[in-house]
Amino acid sequence: MTEGVSFQSYDKRKYQRQLRGWLSYAFASEVFVIVSLTLFLPICLEQFARDNGYLLPDRTVPCSTVQPLDASEDRRCVVKLGWLWIDTASFSLYVNSLSVALQALTVISMGGIADHPPHRKRILLFFAFFGAISAILFLILSSSSPLWPLSALLAICANVGFGASVVAMNAYLPTLAQESEEVSQKREALHSLAASRPSIDSQPRPAALESDNVDQPLLSHHATEHVGTDDSERAKLHSEYHAVLSAATSRISSLGIALGYGAGIILLLATLIPVTKLGGSTFSLRLAIGLSGIWWGLFSLPSALWLPGSSSSEPVEECDESITFHASGDWSMGREIINAWKRLGGMLRWREIKKLRNTFEYLAAWFLLSDGFTTITSTAVLFGKTTLHMPASSLILIGVITPTSGIIGSLVWPMIQRRLGWSNIRVLVTLVGMASVIPAYGCLGFLSFFQHSVKFGGLTTPGEMDLCMVPSKGMQELSIQSSYLQAKKHVGMDCSRLQTSLVHSSDH
């Protein structure tokens, strides 16, 4: 442990208050992901474009005059934006891609600010309400309005607000894990051991220093044996500490995922009624997105009350080092943003890449993993609506089933890991291997045998969407969590900044 850092003992009341604040934001923000980001928002953007689009090849017949189920593949719907004609489904994907790009720029700029406890809470609340208000504004924007392209801007703002706020939220996770009861006990044991070790200066001066005999060892056999015993005990405690810390992080993260998914399912079931009654109309989709924004903003209020704010300057041990943050007069937000980009530029130098080989290998692997998961998430619903012509009620059913599988996966896999004694890397490899089966199965749909002969298999029927999306979501969440914990243990980067650079590095 770093010398000069004092560790506070476990404060149950304080810890539970902060944990409730963190969980309340998971309860608030995950609803936007489940209800809007992965379900209604892609459909709503496509519907906005469809209501203002025309059918190919003539581009004279409005798409709104033709039922989606009657539209064939060669009668695609396109919308004119400026001087470009864009496929209505592609419009949704372009907006999503742009929002991810802006999200990446935002979270890189604010990663260092999220690591600064006095400003962490402000960043979280600012982006939380920024995103929530953007989602709520869908309630007043009609697809028949000439301002309908603003739906893209609102979607981008909401997505950026969510991504940036989650970075600040995850910056609390290492602190919460370290302040849990079991981790505090291990940390105090390490601190007690360090305090009880005899100082080198207090030991009798070795005889070798008083003698001219160069062959005499500087430390006696008894002294080296004592040092070796202390080092062995300290190494054991360190190993136990990191194991308990990893388990605490996994437990808190899993609880947040389960709680957020539970909230998402509740609101999904609530929106099922108006969306079904209104036949999946554009208004019903706007209503669902607006309600998710209201939920997001309303349940973010407990976080404002319970999470530690600018008055706290607690020592935070992130990864393997103890780092104490204090509000100082020379700290500047603008300077921190500039420094964030300077650090990124410095890290991308070839000399640093060779020095951080494990980090960049991990980032490259994560880029592929994250891109695969986010592509599946962002396109699955559009694929079901535009290609399989699934009704809104069936898409909502998928939206309910998938987070349910995420809850089950986030709770069951940690138990399996503890039962089998698996490491994070082994869990990660297992989950990625299982998840890779799903897109491989989807590739079978390109074969003419499945398209014309059996007419089943390769995600060519609506029923297969239900079966494949269930395991995909559970494995996605746990692989993200396991990869983060594995990197936290071995890569040695700052944990919240690592989360910043990884979770939001997807390229669509």
N, C-alpha and C positions, 0 to 999 in steps of 0.2 A: 504494500500500500504506500501511497505517496506520503512522505513525511510532512508533517505540518497540517494535515487535514484531520479535523476532528469528526468522528462519526457519532451521530445521534442515535440513541437507543430507540427501540421500536415504540411508536406512539400509535396505539390501536385506533383511537378516535380520529386522529388526524389522517391516518392512512386510509381508513374506511371512507372518510369524507372525500378525499382526493380520488379514490377509486370509484366512488359513486359519480363524481363529476366526469371522470374519463368514460365510464360506461354509459352515462347519459348521452354523451356526444356520439358514441357508437350507436346507441339506440336511435338518435336523431338522424345522423348522416347516412347510415346504411339504407334507410328507407328510400332516399333519393336514388341510390344506386339500383336497388332492386325494382322499385316501381317505375322510375323514369329512365335512368341511364341505360339499363339493359333491356327494357321492355317498351314503355310507352313513348319515350323520346324519339328513338329511331323511327317508329311507326308514325308518330305525329309529324315529324319533319317530312317523311315521304308523303303523308296525306296532305300536308300544306302544299307541297309541290304538285301533287296529283290534282288538287282542286284548281290549280292555276295552269295545268299542263294540257298538252294536246297529243293525240295519238299519231304515231308514225304509220305510214310514210308521208301522208299528206300534211300533217300538222295543222289541220283545220278543224277536226272534231275534238271538242273538249273531253278530257279523260273522265270528268265527273258525270258525263252522260252515259257512260258504259260501266256496267257492273264489273268488279274485279274478276269474278269467276268466269265472265264471258271473254276476258281478254286473253288472247293467245300470245305465244312468244314473239311472233313477228308483228304484233300490234303493241309495241312498247309505248310507254307514256314518257314524254319529254317536256321539260319546262324551259322557258327562255329567261336567262339571267344576263342582262346586258346584251352582248352580241353572241353569247354562247347558248346552244341548246344542250341541256344536261338531262340524262335519265333521272327520273324521280327517285329511284332507289339509290343511285349514285350521289344525288344531292345530299341525302342523309349521311352517307359515308364520307363525303368530302367535308361536311361540317364537323363530323366526328374527328376526322384526321387533323383538321385545322385546330380544333379545340385541344387535342393532345399535344400538338406542336407548341401552342401558346402556353399550355399547362407546363410543358417541360421547361420553357424559358422562365416561367414564373417560379417554379419550385427550385430551379438552380439558383435564381437570384435571391430567394428567401431562405435557402437551406441554412445558412449561417445565422440568420435572424431567429429561426425556429430553435436553434441550439442555444439561444441566449434566453434564459428563464425569465428575466424581467419583461421581455417583449413577446414571449411565446404565446401567452394567453391572448394578447391583443391581436396577434396575427391570426390565431385560430378563430376568434369571434368575428373579426373583420371579414375574412373570406367565407365564414359560415353564413353570415347574414347577406353578404354579397351574392352568394350562390342561391340562397333560399329566396331572396327577393326576385332574382332573375327567373326562377321557376314559377313563382307566384304570378308574375306578369303574363304568363301564358293564358291566364284566365281572361284577360281583357284584349288579347290579340286574336282577331278573327282571321280565318284563311281567306275570307272574301275582301279583306281590307287591302288597299294598295300598299300598305306597309308590311305585308305578310313576310317579306324577306328578313324582317327583324327577328323572326323566329330563330333564324340561324345564329344571330348575335346573342339572343337570350340563351340558347343552348350552349354556346361557347362560354359565356360568362358563368353559367351554372356549373359546367364541367370544370372550368378553371378554379372556381370557388371551392368546389368539393375537393379537387386534388390538392390544392394548396392548404386547405384546412386540415386535411388528413395527415399531411406532412407534420404540421404543428402538433396534431393529436398523437402521432406516433413518436414524436420527440419526448412525450411524457412517459412512454412505455418503459424505457430502461430505468427511469427514476422510480416508477411504481413497483417494478420487479425488485429493485434493490431495497426498497423500504418495506417489503413484505416481511412478515414475522420470521419465516424460516431463513430468508436471506440475511436479515438483520442479525440473527443468532450466529450464523457462520461468519459474518463480517466482524462481529464483536469478538469471536474466538480468534480470528486472525489478528485483530488489533491487540488483544490481550497477549498473544504470543509474541508479537513484535515488541510490546512494552516490557515483557518479562525477560527478553533476551539480554544478556549482559552486554553492555557497551564495550566496544573494542578499547576505547580509551581508559575504561575502568579496570581492565585486566592488568595483571602484573607484567611488567616489561620483560619480553622474552630474553633469556640469557644470551641468545645469539647476538643480540644487539649490543651487549656489554662485553662480548668476547671477540677476540681476534681470529677465532677458528672459523674459517669460511665454510667448512664442511658441516657445521652444526646447523640443523634446520631452524628457520625463524619461529615456527610454532611447534610446540611439543606434541607428542602423540596424543596426550590427553586433551589438549586444546583442539586439535583437528578433529578428534572423535566427537567432541562436544558440538563443534560447529556442524559436522556432518549430520548428527542426530537432529539438531535444530532445523537444518535445511530440509531434511527428509520429512519432518513433521509439518513444516511450513508448506512444502510442496503438496503434501497430502491434503492439508486444509484448503489450499488454493484449488486443487482439483475438485474437492467436495463443494467448495463455494461456487465455482463456475457451473457445476452440474445442477446445484439447487437453483442458481440464478437462471439457467436455461429453462429449467422446469417451470419456474415462476413466470417467466416471460411467456412461455407457451400456454400456461394456464390462463393468464390474464387475457392474452390475445384471443384464445379460443372462446373465452367467455364473452368477449366483446363481439366476436363474429356471430356467435349463437344468439346473443341478445339483439344485435342489429338485424339478423335474418328473421328472428321472431317478429320484430316490429314491422319489417317489410311484408311479411305474410299477412299480418293483421290489416295493413292498409290495402294490400292487393285484394283481399277478400272483400273489403269495404268498397273498393272501386269496381269490383266485378259486377255489382248491381247496376250502376248507371251505364257502364260501358256496354253491358249486354242489352239492357233495356233500350238504349239509343242506337243499337246496331253497330257499335264501333265507329260512330260518327266522329268528325274532327273535334266537335265540341266536347264529347265524352273523353277523348284523349287529352285535350287541353285541361279538362277538369281533373283528371288523374294526376297530371304533372303539377298543376297548381296545388292540389291537396298534399302532394309529397313535399312541396316547398313550404307549405304552412306547417306541416309536421316537423320538418327539418328546423325551421326557425323557432318554433314553440318549444321543442324539447332540447334546444341548445341553451335555453335560459338557465337550467340547473348547472350546466358546465360553467357558466359565467359566475355562479355563486360558489361553487365547490372547488374548482381547479385553482391551484396556487397561482398568484398573479405577480405583479411587479414588486411587491413588498418582500417576496421570498428570494433568498440567495443561498440555496441549499447546495452542499457538495453533491455532485452527480458523478458517479463512476460509470463511464460509458465504455463498453467493451473491456479493455484491460487496464485502463488508466483512470485515475481519479482527477476530475477536472472541476474546479470550482469557478462558478461564474458569479460575478458581482456587477451590479450597475455602476458604471463609472462615467465620469464627466466627459471623457474623451471618446466614448463609444458613439458611433454615428451609423444610422441605418443606411444612408447613402454610401458611406465608406464600406460598410459590410457587404452591400450588393456588389460594389466594384471589386472588393477583395474576393468575393465568391467566384466571380468570373476569372480573376487573376489566378486563383488556386486551381480552377478547372484547366486553364490554359497551361499552367505550370505542370499539372499532373499529366497532360497529354504529350509532353515532350518524351522523345524516345528514351532518354536516359532515365526518366521517372517510370516509364512503362516497363523497362527492364528491371528496375528496382522493385516495382509493385506487380510482379508477374502474376502472382496468385490473384490479386485483385482484378486485373484486366482479363484473365482467363475466366474468372467468375462472371464479370460483367458481360463478356461475349456470350457465355452460356445462358445467362439470364435474359439477354436481349432476344435470343431465339425462343426461349420458353415464354417470356412475357408477350412477345409478338404473336405467338401461336394462340395463347389463351385469349388475349384481347381481340384478336381477329374472329375467333369462334364466337365470343360474347357479342361483338358488335354486329355481326352479319347473320347470326342464327335466326333472330326474330324476323329480319327483313327477308331472309331466304324462305322462312315459313309463310310469310304474308304474300310475297310477290311470285314465288316459284311454286310452292305447294298449295297456295291459295287457301291457307288455313284461316278460319273465321277468328274474330277478336276473342271470343270466349275460349277457344282452344289455345290461343297464344297466352291468355291470362292463366289458364290451367298450367301451362309450361312454366309461366312466371311464378306460380305458387309452388310447383313441385321442385324446381331447381334450388331455391333457397332452403327448402326443407331438407334436401339432400346435403346442402352446405352445412346446415346445423348438425345433422347427424354425423357428417364427416369430421367437422371440427371438434366434436366431442368424443367420437369413437376412436379416431386414429391416435390421439395422444394416449388413450388407454392401451391400445394395441402396442404402441411404442414402449410404454412403461412395462407392459406384461412381457414382451419379448426382449426387452433390453436393447432395442435398436437405437443406433445413433441417428442424429438429424439427417446426415448425408444418406444413410440407408433408406430412411423414410422418403426422402426426396427422390432418390433414384426409383424406388418402387412406385411412387405416385406418378412420376413423369412417364415411366414405362406403361402404366395402366392407362393414363390419359392419352398417350400417343396412339392407342388402339382405335380411338374414336375417329380422328381424321383419316386414319388409314382405312377404316371401314367406309367412310364417306367417299373415298376415292373409287370404291367399287361401282358407284353410281355412274361413272363415266363409261363403263363397259356396256356395249349394246345388249349383252345378255340380260343384264338387270333392267335395262330400260324398256325392252320390247318383249322379251320372253317371259320372265317370271314376274316382272313389274313389282318387284319387292327387293329390298336390299340396297345398300349404298345411299341411304337417306333419300329415297325416292318416294316415300309415303309419309303422311303426317304422323302415323303411329310410331315410326322409328325416331322421330324427333323427341317424343316423350321419353323413350327408352334411353336415348343417348345423352340427352341433356342432364338427366338425373345424376349419373356418376361423374360427368364432366365437371359440374360445379363443385361438388364436394372435394374432388381431387385437385381442382384449381386452387381453392382457398388454402388447403393444407400444404400444397407444394410451394405456394408463395410464402407461407409462414415458415416452413422447414428450411427453404433456401435462405431466408433472412436470418434465421437463427444460426445456420451453418456459416454464413458469411460473418456474422457477428462474432463467432468463435474463432475463425481462422484467418479472415482477411485483415482484420485490425483497423478498419476504417471507423470513423465516427458513426454511431449507430443511426441516429436520425438523419444525418446527411447521406448515409448509405441508403436508407429507405427512400430519401428524396431522389437519388440518382437511379434507383432500380425500379420501383413500382411505377414510376411515371416516365420510363424511357421507351415505351412501346412506340413502334413506328408502323402506321397502318399503310 
